[in-house]
Amino acid sequence: MNIEKAYNIWANQYDTNKNRTRDLDKKSTIDTLSKLDFENVLELGCGTGKNTSWLLKKSKRIIGLDFSQEMLNKAKAKISDKRVSFRKADLNKDWETENDFTDLITCSLTLEHIKDLNHIFHQANLKLRKNGIFFISELHPFMQYSGSKAKYETENGTYELEVYTHHISEYIDNAKNNNLKLVEVNEWFDQNEKNEIPRLISFVFKK
Ligand SMILES: C[S@@+](CC[C@H](N)C(=O)[O-])C[C@H]1O[C@@H](n2cnc3c(N)ncnc32)[C@H](O)[C@@H]1O
């Protein structure tokens, strides 16, 4: 099954099932971005809009891109606000928004499904205004090395999605090659258990 179809199925249980990665991502997003305010936000892989409602408190306009119609349907059912536009789009293609328009791009738990990170950073650089921020929060590569990947339960057992491992250096090198500077990196642990492998890594890059 391809990734888009897998998320169309996952959509029904994405918000309600136990999912420590999803919940910790919400914390990493809020903790990192709460000190800032934004005019325009571009949310990559917005899914069911888990982070969109909070981002809306901090900004004037949000465009959420995602290729799963069912995930987008959940987001639209939750958030009907004229300031938010949810659009069906494949991030592996060129993003159909204007250039130089956004102060913040966020991307949570989505890049593990994207093979070519250079394309993402290239598009991000085009869409960001000068001094704009690109916030990324992803499953930590240490978790990926130890076999963890996006998955959900079905009647026939656990379904694991197609994923790509991205090393820390890959994020940093691709950002640098596309004129984005690393300004912050954080590792996020389950209940602050710092003796365990960190579950998530987050980056803040600046144009
Ligand atoms: C784990 S969910 C994360 C959703 C949301 N960001 C969150 O934190 O809850 C990953 C999302 O990325 C989307 N996605 C994955 N690959 C994509 C692609 N190539 N283009 C657009 N969306 C994609 C999926 O449809 C899904 O909604």
The ligand as an SDF file (V2000), in Angstrom:
LIG
                    3D

 27 29  0  0  0  0  0  0  0  0999 V2000
    2.2790   11.2310   11.0830 C   0  0  0  0  0  0  0  0  0  0  0  0
    1.2550   12.2930   10.1410 S   0  0  0  0  0  0  0  0  0  0  0  0
    1.5900   13.8360   10.9390 C   0  0  0  0  0  0  0  0  0  0  0  0
    0.4260   14.7860   10.8460 C   0  0  0  0  0  0  0  0  0  0  0  0
    0.6160   16.0650   11.6510 C   0  0  0  0  0  0  0  0  0  0  0  0
    1.7320   16.8410   11.1580 N   0  0  0  0  0  0  0  0  0  0  0  0
    0.8160   15.7130   13.1030 C   0  0  0  0  0  0  0  0  0  0  0  0
    1.8750   16.0310   13.6500 O   0  0  0  0  0  0  0  0  0  0  0  0
   -0.0850   15.1340   13.6990 O   0  0  0  0  0  0  0  0  0  0  0  0
    2.1400   12.4890    8.5900 C   0  0  0  0  0  0  0  0  0  0  0  0
    1.3350   13.2670    7.5690 C   0  0  0  0  0  0  0  0  0  0  0  0
    2.1790   13.5140    6.4480 O   0  0  0  0  0  0  0  0  0  0  0  0
    1.3990   13.3590    5.2730 C   0  0  0  0  0  0  0  0  0  0  0  0
    2.3350   13.0720    4.1590 N   0  0  0  0  0  0  0  0  0  0  0  0
    3.2620   12.0970    4.0780 C   0  0  0  0  0  0  0  0  0  0  0  0
    3.9120   12.1630    2.9000 N   0  0  0  0  0  0  0  0  0  0  0  0
    3.3850   13.2240    2.2390 C   0  0  0  0  0  0  0  0  0  0  0  0
    3.6290   13.8090    0.9630 C   0  0  0  0  0  0  0  0  0  0  0  0
    4.5540   13.3170    0.1160 N   0  0  0  0  0  0  0  0  0  0  0  0
    2.9070   14.8810    0.5900 N   0  0  0  0  0  0  0  0  0  0  0  0
    1.9470   15.4010    1.4290 C   0  0  0  0  0  0  0  0  0  0  0  0
    1.6680   14.8740    2.6370 N   0  0  0  0  0  0  0  0  0  0  0  0
    2.3810   13.8100    3.0450 C   0  0  0  0  0  0  0  0  0  0  0  0
    0.4660   12.2000    5.5930 C   0  0  0  0  0  0  0  0  0  0  0  0
   -0.6430   12.1620    4.7410 O   0  0  0  0  0  0  0  0  0  0  0  0
    0.1200   12.5080    7.0530 C   0  0  0  0  0  0  0  0  0  0  0  0
   -1.0250   13.2840    7.1650 O   0  0  0  0  0  0  0  0  0  0  0  0
  1  2  1  0
  2  3  1  0
  2 10  1  0
  3  4  1  0
  4  5  1  0
  5  6  1  0
  5  7  1  0
  7  8  2  0
  7  9  1  0
 10 11  1  0
 11 12  1  0
 11 26  1  0
 12 13  1  0
 13 14  1  0
 13 24  1  0
 14 15  1  0
 14 23  1  0
 15 16  2  0
 16 17  1  0
 17 18  1  0
 17 23  2  0
 18 19  1  0
 18 20  2  0
 20 21  1  0
 21 22  2  0
 22 23  1  0
 24 25  1  0
 24 26  1  0
 26 27  1  0
M  CHG  2   2   1   9  -1
M  END
$$$$
